């Protein structure tokens, strides 16, 4: 399964998310604040980041900005996990370059559904990139054969 980083300052919420993810077979790493999340992203290169918006040191908006600025991690799926659930909050979060949104309290069904959606989109993007790369290699090989 996937390697998922949970960045959440509340230990109870981290534990709940970890248990739900591990029950699904995912490997889990945890961070307590935004700066720690960025360090762990660098060290472990997770497949997906579950990111709380309201964290100390560096909030979720600061973390997503730094991730999207880094070419190594710019395409990493990031799902906001937040208590911000008022009208317009979801749209604001998604327009800040998050790939998904979960409101707290998170339930197992919503988590599973959102992870499946985001990870399948990533798989489609990876597949498309691999097909484009293969097409480019094939085109170059044809050009070399034709030149000879």
CORVEN-V735023 format. One record per residue. N is the residue number from 1. PSI is psi in radians with two decimals (* if undefined). OMEGA is omega as a letter, one per 40 degrees, with the letter a starting at -180 (999 if undefined). NEAR is the number of other ideal C-beta (glycine too) atoms within 10 Angstrom. Layout:
BEGIN
{{N PSI OMEGA NEAR} {N PSI OMEGA NEAR}}
END
This chain:
BEGIN
{{1 -2.84 a 12} {2 2.74 i 16} {3 2.07 a 13} {4 2.33 i 24} {5 2.24 i 25} {6 2.07 i 25} {7 1.81 a 29} {8 2.25 a 28} {9 -0.32 a 17} {10 2.03 a 15} {11 -0.56 i 10} {12 -0.77 i 9} {13 -0.70 i 18} {14 -0.78 a 19} {15 -0.77 i 13} {16 -0.86 i 19} {17 -0.77 i 22} {18 -0.81 a 18} {19 -0.75 i 12} {20 -0.71 a 17} {21 -0.76 a 21} {22 -0.59 i 13} {23 -0.50 i 10} {24 0.01 i 15} {25 0.13 i 8} {26 2.64 i 18} {27 2.38 a 14} {28 2.38 i 18} {29 2.74 a 17} {30 2.55 i 18} {31 2.56 a 23} {32 -0.25 i 18} {33 3.04 a 17} {34 -0.71 i 24} {35 -0.76 i 17} {36 -0.67 i 19} {37 -0.78 i 31} {38 -0.70 i 21} {39 -0.76 a 11} {40 -0.64 i 18} {41 -0.80 i 23} {42 -0.76 a 11} {43 -0.73 a 10} {44 -0.27 a 12} {45 1.16 a 12} {46 2.81 i 24} {47 -0.42 a 17} {48 2.59 i 22} {49 2.18 i 28} {50 2.00 a 30} {51 2.03 i 27} {52 2.50 i 26} {53 -0.82 a 23} {54 1.40 i 14} {55 2.74 i 23} {56 2.95 i 11} {57 -1.07 i 14} {58 2.11 a 17} {59 3.05 a 17} {60 -0.60 i 25} {61 -0.66 i 19} {62 -0.70 i 15} {63 -0.83 a 26} {64 -0.63 i 21} {65 -0.81 a 14} {66 -0.66 i 16} {67 -0.80 a 20} {68 -0.40 i 16} {69 -0.34 a 9} {70 1.99 a 13} {71 -0.50 i 7} {72 -0.50 a 10} {73 0.05 a 17} {74 -0.54 a 10} {75 0.05 i 13} {76 2.26 i 18} {77 2.32 i 21} {78 2.16 i 25} {79 2.18 i 22} {80 2.34 i 26} {81 1.92 a 24} {82 2.72 i 21} {83 -0.12 i 14} {84 1.74 a 16} {85 0.41 i 11} {86 2.88 i 9} {87 2.27 i 6} {88 -0.33 a 8} {89 -0.77 a 16} {90 -0.81 a 17} {91 -0.72 i 10} {92 -0.76 a 15} {93 -0.84 a 22} {94 -0.55 i 13} {95 -0.17 i 8} {96 0.32 i 15} {97 0.39 i 13} {98 2.61 i 24} {99 -0.34 a 20} {100 3.05 a 21} {101 2.28 i 20} {102 2.28 i 20} {103 2.58 i 17} {104 2.60 e 17} {105 2.42 a 10} {106 2.34 i 18} {107 2.76 a 13} {108 -0.72 a 12} {109 -0.83 i 8} {110 -0.73 i 13} {111 -0.84 a 19} {112 -0.80 a 14} {113 -0.79 a 13} {114 -0.72 i 19} {115 -0.79 i 23} {116 -0.74 a 11} {117 -0.88 a 14} {118 -0.75 a 19} {119 -0.58 i 20} {120 -0.62 i 10} {121 -0.70 i 13} {122 -0.71 i 17} {123 -0.69 i 10} {124 -0.69 i 10} {125 -0.76 i 12} {126 -0.73 i 11} {127 -0.75 i 10} {128 -0.73 i 10} {129 -0.71 i 11} {130 -0.71 i 10} {131 -0.73 i 10} {132 -0.71 i 10} {133 -0.77 i 10} {134 -0.72 i 10} {135 -0.73 i 10} {136 -0.74 i 10} {137 -0.77 i 10} {138 -0.74 i 10} {139 -0.71 i 10} {140 -0.72 i 10} {141 -0.74 i 10} {142 -0.75 a 10} {143 -0.69 i 10} {144 -0.76 i 9} {145 -0.75 a 8} {146 -0.57 i 7} {147 -0.44 a 6} {148 * 999 5}}
END
